[in-house]
Amino acid sequence: MIIIIDGYNVLKQVGKGETISEQQRRSFIKQLAAYQKIRSHKKIIVVFDAGPSTWPSQEKVHGISVVYSGTERTADDYINSFLQEQKEKAHNMILVSSDRQLCEWASDYEVASIDAHEFYDLVQQAIRPPKIFKETGQKAVKIAQDSTPELDELMRQASTKVQAKKEDMYTADSESKNSDKLSKKDRALLRKLKKL
């Protein structure tokens, strides 16, 4: 599968603020490299606006194809051209972006797309698997009848940080139970998403 990523779109969707630092960009590329290695994806292309020259340029960083669109065109324009040129491989491509126009262009070429947040969450789950805590068998027991507001507030805050249970986590099996009710196009999209 070829994964084409609208780089700054993803970073702006999951980050805080409008500007993306060089460090954030490099960190994202390292995360993509770890994801690619874990999931054995053949090709991940991340496209960023602008770059060091007027024309598009490409480099390999940690096994990831990093493309800069150049100062004459946007990343969206580059991705649209790439999708158009590679439309015979559409069945084996997926676009990562939350940009509505770009996703519509991808749909025109029959390329599936996934939202930036959803993809970023998949990457984070793959490179940072959830921690499973061993149960000690001890139960919390209230030993006092009186209430302390500070302690109650502390307990309330701690309860928001509860670790997810294994049975509550997403599994591919839960999706496949409903896959026979989907259209042919939706089933094809589901197969692509399972590969992610």
N, C-alpha and C positions, 0 to 999 in steps of 0.2 A: 504494500500500500504506500502511496505517496501522500504525505501530509503537507499541505501548503498553509503556512501560518501568516496572518496579517499581524506582524510583530508588535508594532506600537498600539494597535487596536487591543490586543490581548493585554499588554502591560498597562494601558490606561484603564481598561475595564476592571482589572484585579488590583491595581495599585491605588494609592491615594495621591491625588494631585494631577495636574495637567502635564507637568514636565517629567520626562523619564531620564534618569541619570545614566551615564556610561556603565556604572557599577550594576544598576538594575538590569540593563540590557545584557551584560556579560553573565550575570547570575542566571538569567532566564535561559540563555544559550547553554550553560552548563547543566541546568535542570533538564532541558530538552535532550542533551547528550546522554544523561543518565537514564532518562525515559526510553530513548531509542535503544539503548543497550539492554535494558530490562525487558522491553516488549518486543525486541528483535525486528523493529521496523526497518525496511530497506532504505527509505529516503525521507528525511524531514527537511523541508525548505522553509526558512523563516525570512520574510521580506520586510525590510524597513524603508521608510521614506528617506530621500536624499542620499547622503553618503559622501565619499571622498572625491567624486568626479561628476561631470556633467551627465555622463551616460551610465546605464546600469553596470554594476560590478558585482562579482561574486567571489566568495572565499569559503574555504572549509575551516570550521572552527569546532574542534572536538568531534569531528564526524558529521556535523550539521552544516548544510548548505546555507550560508548567510548571504542574502542578496540585498544590495542597496539600490534603490530605484533610480538614483541619479537626480540631479537638480532640475532636469527638464520634465520629469513626470513623477506621479505619485506612486506609492506602493500599490494602491488600488488599480491604477492603470497597468502597472507591471503584471499584477496577478491576473487581471482580465485578459491581457495578451497571452500570458502563459497558459491559462485555461483554454483559450481559443486554439492555440498552437498544439496543445496536447489533448484535444477533445477525443481522440481515438482511445486514450487511456482513462477516460472519465469514469469508467466502471471501477477503476482501481485508485481513485483519488478522493480526498476529502479536504474541504476548506475549513480552516478555523478562523472565524471572525464573527463579530457581532454587528458589523456594518451591513445594514439592510440592502443597500444597492449592490454591494459586492456579492452578497448571498443570492440575490436575484440573478446576477450575471452567471454565477456558478450553476444555478438551477437551469438557466437557459442552455448550458452545455452538459446538463445531466450529471453535474458533480454535486455530491452530497456536501452539506455544510453542518458544522456544529458550533454552538455558541462559545464565545471566548471563556466565560466562567466555567461552563461544563467541561471543556477541554482542560483548563488549568486545574480543576479539581481532580480529573483523571490522572494528570501528571503527578500531582501532589500525592494522591493515594498510591500510585505506583512506586514513587521514589521514597516515600515516607509511610510505610505500612503502619496501620494502627497498632498501638501497644496493647497487648493482652495482659491484664493483671491477674495474678494468681489469687484466688480467694483464700482468706485466712480462716474463715469459719466464724470470725468474731462478728457480733452484731452490735450496733449502737444502742445503748441503753441510757435513757434519761434518768439521772440519779437525784435531781433536785426538782422541786415543784415550782420554785420561783423562776422568774424570767429576767434575763439580762439583755437589754436592747442591743448592746455592742456584739454580744455573742450571737444573738438571733440574726443580726445583719450579716455577720461573718458567715454563718451557716447558710443564709439565703444566697449570698454571693458564691459560695463554694458549690452549691447545688446546681448552678448554671454551667459548671465545668465537668459535668458527669461524662465519663468515658462511654462511647458508643458500644452497644452490645454486638456480639458477633452475628446474632440472628437478625438484627435490625439493619445490617449492612446490605447494600445492593449486591445481587448476584445475577449472573447471566441466566440462570435457571428461571428466576422469577419473570424475566422478560419472555423467555421461550414459551411459557405456558400460554401467553396471549398472542404469540406470533401467528398462529393459524387463523386468526380473525383479521389480520392486516391485509392491505392490498399488496399486490406484487411489488410495486415500487417501494412501499413502506417496509416490506420484508427484506428487500435488497439493502435499504438504508440501515436496517437493524443489523444485518450481517456485517456491514462496514463498521458500524459503531462497536460491535463486539470485538472487532479486531484491534480497536484502539486500546 
